[in-house]
Amino acid sequence: MQLGERAGLRPGEQLRKCFGEALLEASRQNPKIVVLDGDLGNSTGADTVRKAYPGRFFNLGIAEANMVGVGAGLAASGYIPFMTSLASFLWFNAFDQIRLAIAIPSLNAKLVGSHSGLTTGREGPSSMSLEDLALACSLPTFTVLVPCDEASMHAAVKAAVEHVGPVYIRSSREALPHVYDAGDCPYTIGKANLLRTGSDVTIIACGLMVPVALDAAAILSDDGIEARVLDMQTVRPLDREAVEAAARETGAIVTAEEQLVGSGMGNSIARLVAGSCPIPMRFIGVHDSFGVSASLTELMEKFGMTAHHVAQAAREAIAAKTGRQPA
């Protein structure tokens, strides 16, 4: 069964293709946007700008730290640079420069990491970015956006352009189903989107795991359990109000992310919940492991990230709040 199929979602496009379209649209509207590429524009989708505006596209080659330094200079000169590469190459090869040249001076620069999470699949662990959200969220001045489909990617790029300051957008090479209708994705930085109401448990997801969460909610509904589903499209800053309301009103939370759970969105939500309304929580993601070479479907099964795993985690969280054994 395909992602989102159980929830009745329509098949969609590769997120990297959607990013390329959104970046080209933003570039048409704002002449200050320039694109810096780590020799992977055909993979990230950034090539759309090279073809339309070659004078605003710069291929810095396989030299991510240098790309970030050049981007910092352009940002300091009044441009809005979008720096693109695979998420693993961008963050692991250039973190020092991102921290020193972008984050500390809080420059108006945008980073886009493609092929995020497990979606590199058979290319193996060296190119899997299971730590990028942790690195991005560790930088105090960064805003971190995680779109889940075509409409949210377009909205995220628009929001990134309008926001003054460092932004990281997480992209993917997978085709993700339509969670939102075209042009109809509310995107306010720092606000989650409520996708499904429910009073028994809340599933908070981001990116690829949003359609998985909706599938899980459909499974639970068949068993008479109504799950609230939140799309945490902004991982930094979190929507504190939505999280606290979920904790108070449903009494149990499951987080779902394509990331190492010890350092990602779930960890941040747990800290928030612990300080305001402690409740039972469960965490879906990669637990204390690097990736392996396999298809995305196989990887999600291996790491316990399918809709059935999310549904079971929800049952366990509900059981913990009621004192009953999970079904």
Secondary structure, 3 states (H helix, E strand, C coil): CCCCCCCCCECCCEHHHHHHHHHHHHHHHCCCEEEEECCCHHHHCCHHHHHHCHHHEEECCCCHHHHHHHHHHHHHCCCEEEEEEEHHHHHHHHHHHHHHHHHCCCCCCEEEEECCECCCHHHCHHHCECCHHHHHHCCCCCEEECCCCHHHHHHHHHHHHHCCCCEEEECCCCECCECCCCCCCCCCCCCCEEEECCCCEEEEECCCHHHHHHHHHHHHHHCCCCEEEEECCEEECCCHHHHHHHHHHHCCEEEEEEEECCCCHHHHHHHHHHHHCCCCEEEEEECCCCCCCCCHHHHHHHCCCCHHHHHHHHHHHHHHHHCCCCC
